[in-house]
Amino acid sequence: MGHHPTIAGQTGNGHQPWLQRWFLRLLLAAVLLRLLLGVGIFLWGQQTNPDHPVAAMAQRLMAPDGLGYHIGAVKVDEYWSDPNPDKVLRHEHMVARFSVLAGAVYHLTWPHPLVMTLLTGEPPAAGPCAQTRARVEELLPRLATVIRAFLPEGLGQPPARAAGLALLICLWPSSLAWSALPMKDSPSLFLVFALLSLTLYLARSAGQPWGRRLWAAAGFLVCAALMVYTRFYFGYVVLALSALPLLARLWPWAAAGPRPAWSSLALLLARGVLAFALTKPWHQEYFVYFEQGELLPRTQFEAKSRKEEAYKELARRAELDPTFVAPQPPSPPRPPQDLKGLWEELGVYRERFQRFAGHSLAPDADASLLGGLARVLRDSLLFPYPWQRWPASERWTAFNLAVSAQGLLWYALLLGILPGVAAQARRRPDLALPLALWGLGLGLLLAFVVLNRGTLFRLRDMALMPLVLFWGLGWPWRQREDPPPASRRLP
């Protein structure tokens, strides 16, 4: 076939496709659209409920978590702003550790929800294609080392198609809407793409400059720590992710071609174990307390230990002084993690969703094991059905129409994703298997535990959106556009 034009990112007449040429401009427009949409939703909420616009926004977008995070963040900011050393902060919404991070942002800037909109309004992916890296490096050469490590890999997609997929990820409707609220969904999606990108880079980084590898390793640890802090169950996910490239190296059905070096795979696994060990105290759901004017928060378990010592000291004083009456210690909240094993822990959280999910509970949530597996597969890939009003309402609303349109778009993408996964699992297992197992494995696990379909609808993007990078790679009529495996070199 000779020279393949799309490998160089050019058409047969020597010109780049228009989408590739205009990509950075379109990416900037996507950023502005996200920001303008967030500001517009806030202004609408301010007109609807002038006293509490975030409450109106959370109600209309079916995202009550956003209101809780904002309330907790404001209380954290107020706590840090008050120099009173005897002040103590205990608040029921502080079960969400994301409120602490949002509170830090409020304290450093301005305690206003639009601050989080500006911070999380950037696209959740900076563009999953090597061409994006090259274009950005031209504009920011001093940041080339960092940029090459952090921008996602495109699975060898032709540059123009990869640019289109990047814009689709940036403008994904649900992410676009919920970035208007101070929620952890949009930053979590950004961290997912950054973590996956860094994992794939580090797995194939043998021979790369050590400075770049150290930057990528530091970024991996930072992304892993933030993910685990905001979502406690991600400690095990990060550990599994660091082992997936090693599994791909042993994949027996891979086509002939270069494979990652054992040394880089071993170092990646070591980094995953290190991230797991450093974040081990966060691998459980807990309340956050600020005690006696301290700057750093404590967990309920740390606060309990400190209180026990204080009450023991008071009891010793009562023994020495008969006139002194020691106060009785209050009963602390029971830790939700006082369980025997991981499977039992999953069952407890699943039971919690089943008990408190309300009208969003999956109708067959209590099915048999075999039926439950079928429900998990269905809910992870196919729910919500575009022809049904979801969330349930008496008539079609703008929110219902937007959800249905996103469902139709996802179905169309799924027709190109599944063949792409099958094709790339053989052609590039070192890139394909970590992304495929992340998406399908995490998606199925979330659908098994999270029986509240509203919550699942938001969480599922973290698992399924990386699968969009497979779109079109397995179609027979597109094979001529995709670079053959032998033409690709490991970076």
C-alpha positions as CSV (number, residue, x, y, z in Angstrom):
1,M,0.0,0.0,0.0
2,G,3.0,2.3,0.4
3,H,2.8,5.4,2.4
4,H,-0.3,5.7,4.5
5,P,-1.5,9.3,4.5
6,T,-3.4,9.3,7.7
7,I,-0.4,8.3,9.7
8,A,1.0,11.7,9.0
9,G,-2.4,13.2,9.6
10,Q,-2.8,14.4,6.1
11,T,-5.1,13.7,3.2
12,G,-4.1,12.6,-0.2
13,N,-3.7,16.2,-1.4
14,G,-1.2,17.0,1.3
15,H,-3.6,19.0,3.5
16,Q,-4.8,18.1,7.0
17,P,-8.5,17.3,7.5
18,W,-10.4,20.4,8.6
19,L,-11.3,18.9,12.0
20,Q,-7.6,18.3,12.7
21,R,-6.7,21.8,11.6
22,W,-9.4,23.4,13.7
23,F,-9.1,21.1,16.7
24,L,-7.6,23.5,19.2
25,R,-10.1,26.3,18.3
26,L,-12.9,23.8,18.7
27,L,-11.5,22.6,22.0
28,L,-11.4,26.1,23.3
29,A,-15.0,26.6,22.1
30,A,-16.0,23.5,24.0
31,V,-14.3,24.9,27.2
32,L,-16.2,28.2,26.7
33,L,-19.5,26.4,26.1
34,R,-19.1,24.4,29.4
35,L,-18.3,27.6,31.3
36,L,-21.2,29.6,29.7
37,L,-23.6,26.8,30.3
38,G,-22.6,26.6,34.0
39,V,-23.0,30.4,34.4
40,G,-26.3,30.3,32.5
41,I,-27.7,27.6,34.8
42,F,-26.6,29.5,37.9
43,L,-28.3,32.7,36.7
44,W,-31.4,30.7,36.0
45,G,-31.2,29.2,39.5
46,Q,-30.7,32.7,41.0
47,Q,-33.9,33.9,39.3
48,T,-35.8,30.8,40.5
49,N,-34.6,30.8,44.1
50,P,-32.7,34.1,44.8
51,D,-31.9,32.9,48.4
52,H,-30.4,29.6,47.4
53,P,-29.7,29.2,43.7
54,V,-27.7,26.0,44.2
55,A,-30.8,24.3,45.6
56,A,-32.8,25.2,42.5
57,M,-30.0,24.0,40.3
58,A,-29.6,20.7,42.2
59,Q,-33.3,20.1,42.0
60,R,-33.7,20.8,38.3
61,L,-30.6,18.7,37.4
62,M,-31.6,15.8,39.6
63,A,-28.3,16.1,41.5
64,P,-29.0,16.7,45.3
65,D,-25.4,15.8,46.0
66,G,-24.3,19.1,44.6
67,L,-26.2,21.0,47.2
68,G,-24.7,18.9,50.0
69,Y,-21.1,19.4,48.7
70,H,-21.7,23.1,48.5
71,I,-23.1,23.4,52.0
72,G,-20.2,21.3,53.4
73,A,-17.6,23.4,51.5
74,V,-19.0,26.7,52.8
75,K,-18.9,25.3,56.4
76,V,-15.2,24.3,55.8
77,D,-14.4,27.7,54.5
78,E,-16.1,29.4,57.5
79,Y,-14.2,27.1,59.9
80,W,-10.9,28.0,58.4
81,S,-11.8,31.7,58.3
82,D,-12.6,31.9,62.0
83,P,-9.4,32.2,64.2
84,N,-11.3,31.0,67.3
85,P,-9.1,28.1,68.6
86,D,-12.1,26.4,70.4
87,K,-14.2,26.1,67.3
88,V,-15.2,22.6,66.2
89,L,-16.9,21.6,62.9
90,R,-19.1,18.6,62.8
91,H,-21.7,18.5,60.0
92,E,-23.7,15.6,58.5
93,H,-22.7,16.5,54.9
94,M,-19.0,16.1,55.8
95,V,-19.3,12.4,55.0
96,A,-18.4,13.6,51.5
97,R,-14.7,14.3,51.5
98,F,-15.1,16.2,48.3
99,S,-16.6,19.0,50.5
100,V,-13.1,19.4,52.1
101,L,-11.5,19.9,48.7
102,A,-14.2,22.3,47.5
103,G,-13.9,24.1,50.9
104,A,-10.2,24.6,50.3
105,V,-10.9,26.1,46.9
106,Y,-13.5,28.4,48.4
107,H,-11.1,29.4,51.1
108,L,-8.3,30.2,48.6
109,T,-10.6,32.1,46.2
110,W,-14.2,33.0,46.9
111,P,-17.0,30.9,48.6
112,H,-19.3,30.9,45.6
113,P,-20.5,27.9,43.5
114,L,-19.4,29.6,40.3
115,V,-15.8,29.1,41.5
116,M,-16.2,25.4,41.2
117,T,-18.0,25.8,37.9
118,L,-15.0,27.6,36.5
119,L,-12.6,25.0,38.0
120,T,-14.5,21.9,36.8
121,G,-15.8,23.4,33.6
122,E,-12.7,22.4,31.6
123,P,-13.2,19.4,29.4
124,P,-12.7,16.1,31.1
125,A,-10.2,15.1,28.5
126,A,-7.7,17.4,26.8
127,G,-7.9,15.4,23.6
128,P,-7.2,11.7,23.2
129,C,-4.8,11.8,20.3
130,A,-1.1,12.2,19.7
131,Q,-1.8,15.0,17.2
132,T,-3.2,17.0,20.1
133,R,0.0,16.6,22.0
134,A,2.0,17.8,19.0
135,R,-0.1,20.9,18.4
136,V,-0.1,21.9,22.1
137,E,3.6,21.4,22.3
138,E,4.1,23.8,19.4
139,L,2.3,26.5,21.4
140,L,3.7,25.6,24.9
141,P,7.2,24.1,24.3
142,R,8.3,24.7,27.9
143,L,5.6,22.4,29.1
144,A,6.2,19.7,26.5
145,T,7.5,17.2,29.0
146,V,4.4,17.4,31.2
147,I,2.0,17.6,28.3
148,R,3.3,14.5,26.6
149,A,2.8,12.6,29.8
150,F,-0.7,13.8,30.7
151,L,-2.6,14.0,27.5
152,P,-4.5,10.7,26.8
153,E,-3.5,8.2,24.2
154,G,-5.8,7.6,21.2
155,L,-5.2,3.9,20.6
156,G,-3.7,4.7,17.2
157,Q,-6.8,6.4,15.9
158,P,-6.3,8.6,12.8
159,P,-5.7,12.1,14.0
160,A,-8.9,13.7,12.6
161,R,-11.1,10.9,14.1
162,A,-9.3,11.1,17.4
163,A,-9.9,14.9,17.5
164,G,-13.6,14.3,16.9
165,L,-13.7,11.8,19.7
166,A,-11.9,14.2,22.0
167,L,-14.6,16.9,21.3
168,L,-17.3,14.3,21.9
169,I,-15.9,13.5,25.3
170,C,-15.6,17.2,26.2
171,L,-19.2,17.8,25.2
172,W,-20.8,14.7,26.6
173,P,-24.2,16.0,27.7
174,S,-24.4,14.7,31.3
175,S,-20.9,15.8,32.1
176,L,-21.7,19.1,30.4
177,A,-24.8,19.7,32.6
178,W,-23.4,18.5,36.0
179,S,-20.2,20.6,35.6
180,A,-22.5,23.6,36.5
181,L,-22.8,22.3,40.1
182,P,-20.0,21.9,42.7
183,M,-19.9,18.1,42.2
184,K,-17.1,15.6,42.0
185,D,-18.4,13.9,38.8
186,S,-16.7,16.2,36.3
187,P,-13.3,16.3,38.1
188,S,-13.5,12.6,38.6
189,L,-13.9,12.0,34.9
190,F,-10.9,14.2,34.2
191,L,-8.9,12.3,36.8
192,V,-9.9,9.0,35.2
193,F,-8.6,10.0,31.8
194,A,-5.4,11.4,33.3
195,L,-4.9,8.2,35.4
196,L,-5.5,6.0,32.4
197,S,-3.2,8.1,30.2
198,L,-0.4,8.0,32.7
199,T,-0.8,4.3,33.3
200,L,-0.5,3.5,29.5
201,Y,2.5,5.9,29.2
202,L,4.4,4.4,32.2
203,A,3.7,0.9,31.0
204,R,5.6,1.7,27.8
205,S,8.1,4.2,29.1
206,A,11.2,2.1,28.9
207,G,13.9,4.1,27.1
208,Q,12.2,7.4,27.7
209,P,14.0,10.3,29.4
210,W,14.0,9.8,33.2
211,G,12.8,13.4,33.8
212,R,9.6,12.7,31.8
213,R,9.1,9.3,33.5
214,L,9.5,11.0,37.0
215,W,6.9,13.6,36.1
216,A,4.5,10.9,34.9
217,A,5.1,8.8,38.1
218,A,4.4,11.8,40.3
219,G,1.3,12.6,38.3
220,F,0.1,9.0,38.7
221,L,0.5,9.2,42.5
222,V,-1.3,12.5,42.6
223,C,-4.2,11.4,40.5
224,A,-4.5,8.1,42.4
225,A,-4.5,10.0,45.7
226,L,-7.2,12.4,44.6
227,M,-9.4,9.7,43.2
228,V,-9.1,7.6,46.4
229,Y,-9.8,10.7,48.6
230,T,-12.9,11.6,46.8
231,R,-14.1,8.0,46.1
232,F,-12.8,5.7,48.8
233,Y,-13.4,2.5,46.8
234,F,-10.9,3.6,44.1
235,G,-7.9,2.3,46.1
236,Y,-8.6,-1.2,44.9
237,V,-9.3,0.0,41.4
238,V,-6.0,1.8,41.2
239,L,-4.2,-1.3,42.4
240,A,-5.9,-3.4,39.7
241,L,-5.3,-0.8,37.0
242,S,-1.5,-0.9,37.7
243,A,-1.5,-4.7,37.1
244,L,-3.6,-4.7,33.9
245,P,-0.7,-3.8,31.5
246,L,1.2,-6.8,32.9
247,L,-1.7,-9.0,32.1
248,A,-1.8,-7.5,28.6
249,R,1.9,-8.4,28.2
250,L,1.0,-12.0,28.8
251,W,-2.0,-11.9,26.4
252,P,-1.6,-15.0,24.2
253,W,-3.7,-13.8,21.3
254,A,-1.8,-10.6,20.6
255,A,-0.5,-10.0,17.0
256,A,3.2,-10.0,16.4
257,G,4.9,-6.7,17.2
258,P,6.7,-4.8,19.9
259,R,5.5,-5.2,23.4
260,P,6.2,-3.2,26.6
261,A,9.4,-4.0,28.5
262,W,9.1,-6.0,31.6
263,S,11.0,-3.4,33.6
264,S,8.5,-0.6,32.9
265,L,5.6,-3.0,33.7
266,A,7.2,-4.0,37.0
267,L,7.8,-0.3,37.9
268,L,4.2,0.5,37.1
269,L,2.9,-2.3,39.4
270,A,5.2,-1.1,42.1
271,R,3.8,2.4,41.8
272,G,0.3,1.0,42.1
273,V,1.2,-0.9,45.2
274,L,2.8,2.3,46.6
275,A,-0.3,4.4,45.8
276,F,-2.5,1.7,47.5
277,A,-0.3,1.7,50.6
278,L,-0.1,5.5,50.9
279,T,-3.8,5.9,50.6
280,K,-4.8,2.9,52.8
281,P,-6.3,5.0,55.6
282,W,-8.8,6.5,53.0
283,H,-10.1,3.1,51.8
284,Q,-13.3,3.4,53.8
285,E,-16.2,5.7,54.1
286,Y,-16.0,8.0,57.1
287,F,-17.1,11.3,58.5
288,V,-14.7,14.2,58.5
289,Y,-14.3,16.3,61.7
290,F,-12.4,19.4,62.5
291,E,-11.5,19.5,66.1
292,Q,-10.5,22.4,68.4
293,G,-9.4,24.8,65.7
294,E,-7.0,22.4,64.0
295,L,-6.3,23.2,60.4
296,L,-6.3,19.6,59.1
297,P,-9.5,17.4,59.3
298,R,-9.7,14.2,61.3
299,T,-11.7,11.1,60.6
300,Q,-14.4,9.9,62.9
301,F,-12.1,7.2,64.1
302,E,-9.2,9.6,64.9
303,A,-11.7,11.9,66.7
304,K,-13.1,8.9,68.6
305,S,-9.6,7.9,69.8
306,R,-8.8,11.4,70.9
307,K,-12.1,11.7,72.8
308,E,-11.5,8.4,74.5
309,E,-8.2,9.6,75.9
310,A,-9.8,12.8,77.1
311,Y,-12.6,11.0,78.9
312,K,-10.1,8.6,80.5
313,E,-8.2,11.6,81.8
314,L,-11.4,13.0,83.3
315,A,-12.2,9.6,84.8
316,R,-8.8,9.5,86.5
317,R,-9.4,13.0,87.8
318,A,-12.7,11.9,89.3
319,E,-11.0,9.1,91.1
320,L,-8.6,11.6,92.7
321,D,-11.3,14.2,93.4
322,P,-14.6,12.8,94.8
323,T,-16.3,16.2,94.2
324,F,-15.6,16.1,90.5
325,V,-18.2,14.5,88.3
326,A,-16.8,13.2,85.0
327,P,-19.1,13.6,82.0
328,Q,-20.2,10.4,80.2
329,P,-18.8,9.8,76.7
330,P,-21.4,9.9,73.9
331,S,-21.8,6.8,71.8
332,P,-19.8,7.4,68.6
333,P,-21.2,6.6,65.1
334,R,-20.7,3.0,64.1
335,P,-18.1,2.7,61.3
336,P,-19.7,1.4,58.2
337,Q,-16.5,-0.6,57.4
338,D,-16.6,-2.9,60.5
339,L,-17.0,-5.9,58.2
340,K,-15.3,-9.2,57.7
341,G,-14.4,-9.0,54.0
342,L,-14.6,-7.1,50.8
343,W,-17.5,-9.2,49.5
344,E,-19.5,-8.6,52.7
345,E,-18.7,-4.9,52.3
346,L,-20.1,-4.8,48.8
347,G,-23.2,-6.5,50.0
348,V,-23.7,-4.0,52.8
349,Y,-23.5,-1.0,50.3
350,R,-25.7,-2.8,47.9
351,E,-28.3,-3.4,50.7
352,R,-28.1,0.3,51.6
353,F,-29.0,1.3,48.0
354,Q,-31.8,-1.3,48.0
355,R,-33.2,0.2,51.2
356,F,-32.9,3.9,50.5
357,A,-33.0,4.2,46.7
358,G,-36.7,5.1,46.6
359,H,-38.3,5.3,43.1
360,S,-35.0,5.1,41.4
361,L,-34.4,1.5,42.6
362,A,-34.0,-1.0,39.7
363,P,-37.3,-3.0,39.6
364,D,-35.5,-6.4,39.6
365,A,-32.8,-5.5,42.1
366,D,-33.6,-8.5,44.3
367,A,-33.4,-11.0,41.4
368,S,-31.5,-14.3,41.7
369,L,-27.8,-14.4,41.1
370,L,-28.1,-15.3,37.4
371,G,-30.9,-12.7,36.9
372,G,-28.8,-10.2,38.8
373,L,-25.9,-10.7,36.4
374,A,-28.2,-10.1,33.5
375,R,-29.5,-6.9,35.2
376,V,-26.0,-5.7,35.8
377,L,-25.0,-6.1,32.1
378,R,-28.2,-4.4,31.0
379,D,-28.0,-1.5,33.4
380,S,-24.3,-0.9,32.8
381,L,-24.5,-0.8,29.0
382,L,-28.1,0.0,28.0
383,F,-29.9,2.0,30.7
384,P,-31.7,4.4,30.4
385,Y,-33.8,3.4,27.5
386,P,-34.3,6.4,25.1
387,W,-37.9,5.6,24.4
388,Q,-38.9,5.8,28.1
389,R,-39.2,9.0,30.2
390,W,-36.4,8.9,32.7
391,P,-36.4,10.1,35.4
392,A,-40.1,9.2,35.7
393,S,-42.4,12.2,35.0
394,E,-46.0,12.9,34.0
395,R,-44.9,14.5,30.7
396,W,-41.7,14.9,28.7
397,T,-39.5,17.6,30.1
398,A,-36.3,19.1,28.7
399,F,-34.3,16.9,31.1
400,N,-36.1,13.8,29.9
401,L,-35.4,14.7,26.2
402,A,-31.7,15.4,27.0
403,V,-31.3,12.0,28.7
404,S,-33.1,10.2,25.8
405,A,-30.9,12.0,23.2
406,Q,-27.8,11.0,25.2
407,G,-29.1,7.4,25.2
408,L,-29.5,7.3,21.5
409,L,-26.0,8.8,21.1
410,W,-24.6,6.1,23.4
411,Y,-26.3,3.3,21.4
412,A,-24.8,4.6,18.2
413,L,-21.4,4.8,19.8
414,L,-21.8,1.3,21.3
415,L,-22.2,-0.2,17.8
416,G,-18.7,1.1,17.0
417,I,-17.1,0.5,20.4
418,L,-17.7,-3.3,20.8
419,P,-16.1,-4.2,17.4
420,G,-13.2,-1.8,18.3
421,V,-12.6,-3.5,21.6
422,A,-12.5,-7.0,19.9
423,A,-10.2,-5.8,17.2
424,Q,-7.8,-3.8,19.3
425,A,-7.5,-6.6,22.0
426,R,-5.6,-8.5,19.3
427,R,-3.8,-5.6,17.6
428,R,-2.7,-3.5,20.6
429,P,-3.4,-5.4,23.8
430,D,-1.0,-3.2,25.8
431,L,-3.3,-0.3,25.1
432,A,-6.7,-2.0,24.6
433,L,-6.9,-4.4,27.6
434,P,-6.4,-1.9,30.4
435,L,-9.0,0.4,28.9
436,A,-11.5,-2.4,28.1
437,L,-11.2,-4.1,31.5
438,W,-11.4,-0.7,33.2
439,G,-14.6,0.2,31.3
440,L,-16.4,-3.1,31.4
441,G,-15.1,-4.3,34.8
442,L,-15.7,-1.1,36.7
443,G,-19.0,-0.6,34.9
444,L,-20.3,-4.0,35.9
445,L,-19.1,-3.6,39.4
446,L,-20.8,-0.2,39.8
447,A,-24.1,-1.7,38.3
448,F,-23.9,-4.6,40.8
449,V,-23.5,-2.4,43.9
450,V,-25.3,0.8,42.9
451,L,-29.0,-0.1,42.6
452,N,-30.1,3.5,42.5
453,R,-30.3,4.1,38.8
454,G,-30.0,7.9,39.2
455,T,-26.7,7.5,41.0
456,L,-25.5,4.8,38.6
457,F,-26.3,7.1,35.6
458,R,-23.8,9.6,37.0
459,L,-21.1,7.2,38.1
460,R,-21.2,5.1,34.9
461,D,-19.5,7.8,32.9
462,M,-16.2,7.3,34.8
463,A,-16.2,3.7,33.6
464,L,-17.7,3.9,30.1
465,M,-16.4,7.1,28.6
466,P,-12.8,5.8,28.0
467,L,-14.4,3.1,25.9
468,V,-15.3,5.8,23.3
469,L,-11.7,5.7,22.2
470,F,-12.3,2.3,20.6
471,W,-15.0,3.8,18.3
472,G,-14.6,2.7,14.7
473,L,-11.4,0.7,15.1
474,G,-13.1,-2.6,14.3
475,W,-15.2,-1.7,11.3
476,P,-14.0,-3.5,8.2
477,W,-14.7,-0.5,5.9
478,R,-12.5,1.7,8.1
479,Q,-9.5,-0.6,8.2
480,R,-7.8,1.3,5.4
481,E,-7.8,4.4,7.5
482,D,-6.3,2.8,10.6
483,P,-2.5,2.5,10.7
484,P,-1.5,-1.2,10.7
485,P,0.1,-2.6,13.8
486,A,3.6,-2.8,12.3
487,S,3.6,0.9,11.5
488,R,3.1,1.9,15.1
489,R,6.1,2.3,17.4
490,L,6.1,2.3,21.1
491,P,6.8,5.8,22.4
